[in-house]
Amino acid sequence: MGCLLRIVVTAASLWVADHLLEGIRFDPPQFTADAQTNYLLALAIAAVILGVLNAVVRPTLLLLSMPITCATLGLFVLVVNGFMLVILSWLPLGFRVSDIIAAIVGGLIVAMVSFLLNRIVPG
């Protein structure tokens, strides 16, 4: 049940980033005939893939960027979070990031919304 809640929280944070930023667009491919179902299914798939990227790729990037992260007093982690969204946009899910600034702000939004929802949702 905890894994499903994490997917829902991540999908909700991606949805918030999509609606708050012009630089992030989510136009899912056609899975089914219903547009709303396509959107929710693609959000769930994107949330799962983002979770896998955060579990596999992000630790490596954080380790490799440790000197610059220390030099910027941790602010470079925002760039790493944005880069995770850029990697997600490379996949054919309909998730698009226009530029690196939108990716960094989107990564900040996703992190903040996920943090807040994880505090609210039990488990």
C-alpha positions as CSV (number, residue, x, y, z in Angstrom):
1,M,0.0,0.0,0.0
2,G,2.9,2.4,0.7
3,C,4.3,2.0,-2.8
4,L,0.9,2.8,-4.3
5,L,0.6,5.9,-2.1
6,R,4.1,7.1,-3.2
7,I,3.1,6.7,-6.9
8,V,-0.1,8.8,-6.2
9,V,1.9,11.4,-4.4
10,T,4.5,11.7,-7.2
11,A,1.8,11.7,-9.8
12,A,0.0,14.5,-8.0
13,S,3.3,16.5,-7.7
14,L,3.9,16.1,-11.5
15,W,0.3,17.3,-12.1
16,V,0.9,20.4,-10.0
17,A,4.1,21.2,-11.8
18,D,2.3,20.7,-15.1
19,H,-0.4,23.2,-14.1
20,L,1.8,25.8,-12.4
21,L,4.6,26.1,-15.0
22,E,4.3,27.0,-18.7
23,G,7.7,25.3,-19.4
24,I,6.4,21.9,-18.4
25,R,3.7,20.3,-20.5
26,F,2.2,16.8,-20.2
27,D,0.4,15.6,-23.3
28,P,0.1,11.9,-22.9
29,P,0.0,9.5,-25.8
30,Q,-3.2,7.7,-26.8
31,F,-3.5,4.6,-24.6
32,T,-7.3,4.4,-24.5
33,A,-10.2,6.2,-26.1
34,D,-10.9,8.3,-23.0
35,A,-8.7,11.3,-22.7
36,Q,-9.0,11.5,-18.9
37,T,-8.0,7.9,-18.5
38,N,-5.0,8.5,-20.8
39,Y,-3.9,11.4,-18.7
40,L,-4.1,9.6,-15.4
41,L,-2.5,6.4,-16.7
42,A,0.4,8.4,-18.2
43,L,0.8,10.3,-15.0
44,A,1.0,7.1,-13.0
45,I,3.6,5.6,-15.5
46,A,5.6,8.9,-15.3
47,A,5.5,8.7,-11.5
48,V,6.8,5.1,-11.5
49,I,9.5,6.0,-13.9
50,L,10.5,9.1,-12.0
51,G,10.7,6.9,-8.8
52,V,13.0,4.5,-10.6
53,L,15.1,7.3,-11.9
54,N,15.3,8.8,-8.4
55,A,16.3,5.4,-6.9
56,V,18.9,4.5,-9.6
57,V,20.3,7.5,-11.4
58,R,20.0,10.3,-8.8
59,P,22.4,8.8,-6.2
60,T,25.0,8.4,-8.9
61,L,24.6,12.0,-10.0
62,L,24.6,13.2,-6.5
63,L,27.9,11.4,-5.8
64,L,29.5,12.7,-9.0
65,S,28.4,16.2,-8.3
66,M,29.4,16.2,-4.6
67,P,32.2,18.8,-5.0
68,I,30.0,21.3,-6.8
69,T,27.1,20.6,-4.3
70,C,29.4,21.4,-1.4
71,A,30.7,24.5,-3.1
72,T,27.1,25.8,-3.7
73,L,26.1,24.8,-0.1
74,G,23.6,22.2,-1.5
75,L,21.9,24.3,-4.1
76,F,23.2,22.2,-6.9
77,V,20.8,19.4,-5.8
78,L,18.1,21.6,-7.4
79,V,19.9,21.2,-10.7
80,V,20.1,17.4,-10.2
81,N,16.3,17.3,-9.4
82,G,15.7,19.3,-12.6
83,F,17.8,17.0,-14.6
84,M,15.7,14.1,-13.4
85,L,12.7,15.8,-15.0
86,V,14.8,16.3,-18.2
87,I,15.6,12.6,-18.3
88,L,11.9,11.9,-17.8
89,S,11.0,14.2,-20.7
90,W,13.3,12.1,-23.0
91,L,11.0,9.2,-22.7
92,P,7.9,8.9,-25.0
93,L,5.4,9.6,-22.3
94,G,4.3,13.1,-23.5
95,F,6.1,14.8,-20.6
96,R,7.9,17.8,-22.0
97,V,10.3,20.3,-20.4
98,S,11.1,23.4,-22.4
99,D,14.4,24.5,-20.8
100,I,16.7,24.0,-17.9
101,I,15.1,26.8,-15.8
102,A,11.7,25.2,-16.2
103,A,13.2,21.9,-15.2
104,I,14.9,23.3,-12.1
105,V,11.7,25.1,-11.0
106,G,9.7,22.0,-11.8
107,G,12.0,19.9,-9.8
108,L,11.6,22.3,-6.9
109,I,7.8,22.2,-7.2
110,V,7.8,18.4,-7.4
111,A,10.0,18.1,-4.4
112,M,7.9,20.6,-2.3
113,V,4.6,19.1,-3.2
114,S,5.8,15.6,-2.6
115,F,7.2,16.6,0.8
116,L,3.9,18.3,1.8
117,L,1.8,15.4,0.6
118,N,4.0,12.8,2.3
119,R,3.5,14.8,5.5
120,I,-0.3,14.8,5.1
121,V,-0.8,11.3,3.8
122,P,-0.4,8.7,6.6
123,G,2.0,5.8,6.1
